Amino acid sequence: MFNNDFHHNVLERHSVKKYDPQVKISREEILDMLNEAVTAPSAFNLQPWKFVVVDTDEGKAKIHDYVQLNAQKTDTASATIFIFNDLEAAQHTDSIYEQAVTEGHMPQEVAQQVTSYIHNVIDPIPAERMAYISRVDTGLVAMQLMTVAREHGYDTNPMTGFDWAKMPEVLGIDPQRYSSALMMTIGKAAEEPHTSPRIPAENITDFR
Ligand SMILES: Cc1cc2nc3c(=O)[nH]c(=O)nc-3n(C[C@H](O)[C@H](O)[C@H](O)COP(=O)(O)O)c2cc1C
């Protein structure tokens, strides 16, 4: 059932605009995919992301008016996964490094040094700067999720075309803590996706 062909999963990925609305993905499988996606790297391993999965008719109706020109995608996809930047991810520090010790990834003394370093560096950073920093991390987890979805036989479309400012409230999460990064539809393509051109690396790369 899994497709581990790198070429298929990565190099033949295309954004899909129309999905087969009959295809449902179980919540268990969505959580499996998210657990694979969160093996992505993040600064200090703080994992500053939060997911809200919209997979019910009620949820789809709720977001419909806030997704601009992307409603055909969110209406037909099995689910739309919203990825938010967690601006208070520094709160994860202690539990993540305790887990690192418990699971044998590092000794207690090292974990203590790292946690105090992280608190000194991260705690004073203002929310808007954290939003900028954590956007790199959420971009990485989003890319990994798209690849994992291909492994599971699904297609995706990453999108920022939605009401960023209102979405935390629409989805009932704390707008002070979570800032919108992107949304991603997931499902089975109902038609062949378009291919798209790329600027050759030779044109945008300098060697020194
Ligand atoms: C940050 C970001 C925002 C995007 N926003 C939208 C969007 O709002 N609507 C849409 O249809 N596609 C959106 N896309 C998809 C791009 O148009 C698409 O990735 C690009 O044209 C390349 O096509 P491909 O994904 O098929 O390779 C977005 C992609 C990214 C990475």
The ligand as an SDF file (V2000), in Angstrom:
LIG
                    3D

 31 33  0  0  0  0  0  0  0  0999 V2000
    3.5380   29.0960    0.3530 C   0  0  0  0  0  0  0  0  0  0  0  0
    2.6580   28.6070   -0.7750 C   0  0  0  0  0  0  0  0  0  0  0  0
    1.4140   29.1840   -0.9590 C   0  0  0  0  0  0  0  0  0  0  0  0
    0.5650   28.7050   -1.9730 C   0  0  0  0  0  0  0  0  0  0  0  0
   -0.7130   29.2020   -2.0500 N   0  0  0  0  0  0  0  0  0  0  0  0
   -1.5530   28.6500   -2.9710 C   0  0  0  0  0  0  0  0  0  0  0  0
   -2.9230   29.0490   -3.0060 C   0  0  0  0  0  0  0  0  0  0  0  0
   -3.3880   29.8720   -2.2140 O   0  0  0  0  0  0  0  0  0  0  0  0
   -3.7210   28.4730   -3.9530 N   0  0  0  0  0  0  0  0  0  0  0  0
   -3.2550   27.5300   -4.8250 C   0  0  0  0  0  0  0  0  0  0  0  0
   -4.0380   27.0360   -5.6510 O   0  0  0  0  0  0  0  0  0  0  0  0
   -1.9680   27.1240   -4.8050 N   0  0  0  0  0  0  0  0  0  0  0  0
   -1.1140   27.6530   -3.8880 C   0  0  0  0  0  0  0  0  0  0  0  0
    0.1900   27.2250   -3.8250 N   0  0  0  0  0  0  0  0  0  0  0  0
    0.6630   26.1860   -4.7690 C   0  0  0  0  0  0  0  0  0  0  0  0
    1.6140   26.7660   -5.8190 C   0  0  0  0  0  0  0  0  0  0  0  0
    0.8870   27.5110   -6.7610 O   0  0  0  0  0  0  0  0  0  0  0  0
    2.3760   25.5920   -6.4850 C   0  0  0  0  0  0  0  0  0  0  0  0
    3.1150   24.9300   -5.4920 O   0  0  0  0  0  0  0  0  0  0  0  0
    3.3250   26.0670   -7.5870 C   0  0  0  0  0  0  0  0  0  0  0  0
    2.6120   26.6290   -8.6480 O   0  0  0  0  0  0  0  0  0  0  0  0
    4.1750   24.9070   -8.1240 C   0  0  0  0  0  0  0  0  0  0  0  0
    3.3310   23.8460   -8.5390 O   0  0  0  0  0  0  0  0  0  0  0  0
    3.4770   22.3920   -7.9380 P   0  0  0  0  0  0  0  0  0  0  0  0
    3.1800   22.4490   -6.4700 O   0  0  0  0  0  0  0  0  0  0  0  0
    2.4450   21.5780   -8.6790 O   0  0  0  0  0  0  0  0  0  0  0  0
    4.8570   21.9170   -8.1840 O   0  0  0  0  0  0  0  0  0  0  0  0
    1.0260   27.6850   -2.8400 C   0  0  0  0  0  0  0  0  0  0  0  0
    2.3050   27.1230   -2.6340 C   0  0  0  0  0  0  0  0  0  0  0  0
    3.0900   27.5520   -1.6070 C   0  0  0  0  0  0  0  0  0  0  0  0
    4.4300   26.8950   -1.3850 C   0  0  0  0  0  0  0  0  0  0  0  0
  1  2  1  0
  2  3  1  0
  2 30  2  0
  3  4  2  0
  4  5  1  0
  4 28  1  0
  5  6  2  0
  6  7  1  0
  6 13  1  0
  7  8  2  0
  7  9  1  0
  9 10  1  0
 10 11  2  0
 10 12  1  0
 12 13  2  0
 13 14  1  0
 14 15  1  0
 14 28  1  0
 15 16  1  0
 16 17  1  0
 16 18  1  0
 18 19  1  0
 18 20  1  0
 20 21  1  0
 20 22  1  0
 22 23  1  0
 23 24  1  0
 24 25  2  0
 24 26  1  0
 24 27  1  0
 28 29  2  0
 29 30  1  0
 30 31  1  0
M  END
$$$$
